[in-house]
């Protein structure tokens, strides 16, 4: 094992922070759905990739700026999330059943993506790809920086909304004790629709950021499940800021592992952290 130079180590840490912010952004919607609605929504990953492909198509066919896609895609996905939750709420869905149902939805989305865009690799080409600046010896790519700023801003906005607004307080009350919340006049069904729509909109934002920084292929959908699940579990279910912090920790740990050892060792990091958390703090699971 050869130790990297300090320059390479710092650049790796910076890259880890950026990829960790994307882990946290994807995990934000998943964690809110899991913690507040008691649904393990694997379809969240399918929606993320679907949003990525839609932003790619808009840029390739209609020359839509990816930042404009951030305005167009999330409202569409809000409607999709509301519709999906409306259907699921018609049935008595337990957390385990939601895992199975949304896994099936994810497979359908993956098949639809492959049918429309094929299994070939797709890359969103925009003028942001070549934009970067330097801070001392470090290179800072603009797409990754945009992802980090969006992730941090959205996480803080969701935290503030959950803490200080009546809607956020009602959602926390619904998650804490649904029957008591309903007795005090909280419409749990309406809140569930709003929350599911908001989480789907977050998937739309994450998908655009994913397309900005990564090459897309349908088979990669399930490759993101493990590390994002680890970020959500480590950060806390229903926590707006926890997945972002945990995602950054995981991203930096993976980046340092790749720089010091080998890229093949990187996936071990997130699962090792998750196993340690489950062993020593099982009450958070």
C-alpha positions in Angstrom: 0.0 0.0 0.0 1.4 3.4 -1.1 0.4 6.5 0.8 -0.9 9.2 -1.5 0.5 12.7 -1.5 -1.1 15.4 0.6 -2.5 17.0 -2.5 -4.1 13.9 -3.7 -5.5 13.2 -0.2 -7.0 16.6 0.0 -8.5 16.3 -3.4 -10.0 12.9 -2.5 -11.5 14.4 0.7 -13.1 17.2 -1.4 -14.5 14.7 -3.9 -15.8 12.6 -1.0 -17.6 15.6 0.4 -19.3 16.2 -2.9 -20.4 12.6 -3.5 -21.5 12.4 0.1 -23.7 15.4 -0.4 -25.4 13.5 -3.3 -25.8 10.5 -1.0 -27.5 12.8 1.5 -29.7 14.4 -1.1 -31.0 11.1 -2.3 -31.4 9.8 1.2 -33.3 12.9 2.4 -36.6 11.9 0.7 -36.1 8.2 1.5 -35.5 8.9 5.2 -38.5 11.3 5.5 -40.8 8.7 3.9 -39.5 5.9 6.1 -39.4 7.9 9.3 -42.7 9.8 9.0 -44.9 7.6 6.7 -43.4 4.3 7.9 -42.9 3.3 4.3 -39.6 1.9 2.9 -39.9 3.4 -0.5 -37.5 1.7 -2.8 -39.2 3.4 -5.8 -37.4 6.6 -4.6 -34.3 5.3 -6.4 -36.2 4.6 -9.6 -37.6 8.1 -9.5 -34.1 9.6 -9.0 -32.9 7.8 -12.1 -36.0 8.6 -14.1 -35.5 12.3 -13.3 -31.9 12.0 -14.4 -32.9 10.5 -17.7 -35.6 13.2 -18.2 -33.1 15.9 -17.6 -30.7 14.2 -20.0 -33.4 14.0 -22.7 -34.4 17.6 -22.2 -30.8 18.7 -22.6 -30.1 16.4 -25.6 -33.3 17.0 -27.5 -34.6 20.4 -26.5 -31.3 22.0 -25.2 -32.9 22.8 -21.8 -30.3 24.0 -19.3 -30.0 21.5 -16.4 -30.7 24.4 -13.9 -34.0 25.0 -15.7 -34.7 21.3 -15.4 -34.5 21.8 -11.7 -37.6 24.0 -12.1 -39.5 21.7 -14.4 -38.8 18.2 -13.1 -39.6 18.4 -9.3 -43.2 19.7 -9.7 -43.9 16.8 -12.1 -42.5 14.4 -9.6 -44.5 15.9 -6.8 -47.7 15.0 -8.8 -46.2 11.4 -9.3 -45.5 11.1 -5.6 -49.0 12.2 -4.6 -50.6 9.7 -7.1 -48.4 6.9 -5.8 -49.2 7.6 -2.2 -52.9 7.9 -3.0 -52.8 4.4 -4.5 -50.8 2.9 -1.6 -53.1 4.6 1.0 -56.0 2.6 -0.4 -54.5 -0.5 1.1 -53.1 -1.5 4.5 -49.4 -1.2 3.7 -47.0 -2.3 6.4 -43.3 -1.2 6.2 -42.4 -4.7 4.9 -45.1 -4.7 2.3 -44.2 -1.2 1.2 -40.6 -2.6 0.6 -42.0 -5.3 -1.6 -44.5 -3.1 -3.5 -42.0 -0.3 -4.1 -39.3 -2.7 -5.2 -41.8 -3.9 -7.9 -42.4 -0.3 -8.9 -38.6 0.3 -9.2 -38.3 -2.8 -11.5 -41.1 -1.3 -13.6 -39.3 2.0 -13.8 -36.0 0.4 -14.6 -37.6 -1.6 -17.4 -39.3 1.5 -18.8 -36.0 3.4 -18.8 -34.3 0.6 -20.5 -37.1 0.4 -23.1 -37.0 4.1 -23.9 -33.3 4.9 -23.6 -31.8 1.3 -23.9 -29.1 0.0 -21.6 -26.4 2.1 -23.2 -24.6 4.7 -21.1 -26.0 8.2 -21.3 -24.2 11.4 -20.4 -25.8 14.8 -19.9 -23.6 17.1 -21.9 -23.8 20.8 -20.8 -21.5 23.8 -20.5 -21.2 23.0 -16.8 -19.2 19.9 -17.5 -16.0 21.8 -18.2 -16.5 24.5 -15.6 -14.2 24.4 -12.6 -12.0 26.6 -10.5 -9.1 26.2 -8.2 -8.7 26.8 -4.5 -5.0 26.6 -3.9 -4.0 23.2 -5.3 -7.6 21.9 -5.3 -9.9 21.6 -8.3 -13.6 22.4 -7.6 -15.9 21.2 -10.4 -19.0 23.4 -10.8 -21.5 20.5 -11.1 -20.3 18.9 -7.9 -20.3 22.3 -6.1 -23.9 22.9 -7.3 -24.9 19.5 -5.9 -23.4 20.3 -2.6 -25.0 23.7 -2.3 -28.4 22.3 -3.3 -28.1 19.5 -0.8 -27.1 21.7 2.1 -29.8 24.4 1.2 -32.6 21.8 0.8 -31.7 20.0 4.0 -31.6 23.2 6.0 -34.9 24.4 4.4 -36.6 21.0 5.3 -35.2 21.1 8.8 -36.5 24.7 9.3 -39.9 23.7 7.9 -40.2 20.6 10.1 -39.2 22.6 13.2 -41.0 26.0 12.8 -44.0 25.6 10.5 -47.4 24.3 11.4 -47.3 21.8 8.5 -43.9 20.4 9.8 -45.1 20.2 13.3 -48.3 18.4 12.2 -46.2 15.9 10.2 -44.0 15.2 13.3 -47.1 14.8 15.4 -48.6 12.4 12.9 -45.4 10.3 12.9 -45.2 10.3 16.7 -48.8 9.2 17.4 -51.2 9.1 14.4 -54.5 8.5 16.4 -53.8 11.3 18.9 -52.8 13.7 16.1 -56.1 12.8 14.2 -58.0 13.4 17.4 -56.6 17.0 17.5 -57.8 17.6 14.0 -54.7 16.7 11.9 -55.7 15.3 8.5 -53.2 12.4 8.3 -54.2 11.4 4.8 -53.7 14.9 3.4 -50.4 15.3 5.1 -49.3 11.9 3.8 -50.0 13.0 0.2 -48.1 16.2 0.7 -45.2 14.5 2.3 -45.0 11.8 -0.4 -45.2 14.4 -3.1 -42.5 16.5 -1.5 -40.2 13.4 -1.2 -40.8 12.6 -4.9 -39.9 16.2 -5.8 -36.7 15.7 -3.8 -36.0 12.6 -5.9 -36.5 14.8 -9.0 -33.8 17.3 -7.7 -31.5 14.5 -6.8 -31.9 13.0 -10.3 -30.9 16.2 -12.1 -27.9 16.5 -9.8 -27.0 12.8 -10.5 -27.2 13.4 -14.3 -25.0 16.4 -14.0 -22.2 14.5 -12.3 -22.5 10.8 -13.4 -23.0 8.7 -16.5 -26.4 7.1 -16.5 -27.3 3.5 -17.0 -30.5 1.6 -15.8 -28.5 -1.1 -14.1 -26.9 1.4 -11.7 -30.3 2.0 -9.9 -29.8 -0.7 -7.4 -26.1 0.0 -7.0 -27.0 3.2 -5.1 -29.4 1.4 -2.7 -26.9 0.1 -0.2 -24.8 3.2 0.4 -27.9 5.5 0.5 -29.6 3.1 3.0 -26.5 3.3 5.1 -26.6 7.1 5.1 -30.3 7.1 6.1 -29.8 4.6 8.9 -26.7 6.4 10.2 -28.3 9.8 9.9 -31.6 8.8 11.5 -35.0 8.1 10.1 -37.0 11.2 9.5 -34.1 13.5 10.1 -33.6 16.3 7.5 -29.9 16.9 8.3 -28.8 13.5 9.5 -28.5 11.8 6.0 -26.5 14.7 4.7 -24.0 14.5 7.6 -23.8 10.7 7.4 -23.5 10.8 3.6 -20.5 13.2 3.8 -18.9 10.9 6.4 -19.4 7.9 4.1 -18.3 9.8 1.0 -15.1 11.0 2.6 -14.4 7.6 4.1 -14.8 5.9 0.7 -12.7 8.5 -1.1 -9.8 8.1 1.4 -10.1 4.4 1.1 -9.8 4.6 -2.7 -6.8 6.9 -2.4 -5.0 4.9 0.2 -5.9 1.3 -0.8 -8.0 0.4 -3.8 -11.4 1.4 -5.3 -12.7 -2.1 -4.8 -12.5 -1.5 -1.0 -14.7 1.6 -1.0 -18.1 -0.2 -0.8 -17.0 -2.0 2.3 -16.8 1.4 4.2 -20.5 2.2 4.2 -21.6 -1.3 5.2 -19.0 -1.5 7.9 -20.2 1.8 9.4 -23.8 0.5 9.2 -23.0 -2.8 10.9 -21.1 -1.0 13.7 -24.0 1.3 14.2 -26.5 -1.6 14.4 -24.2 -3.4 16.8 -23.6 -0.5 19.2 -26.7 1.6 18.8 -29.5 -0.8 17.7 -32.2 1.5 19.1 -31.7 3.8 16.1 -32.5 1.0 13.6 
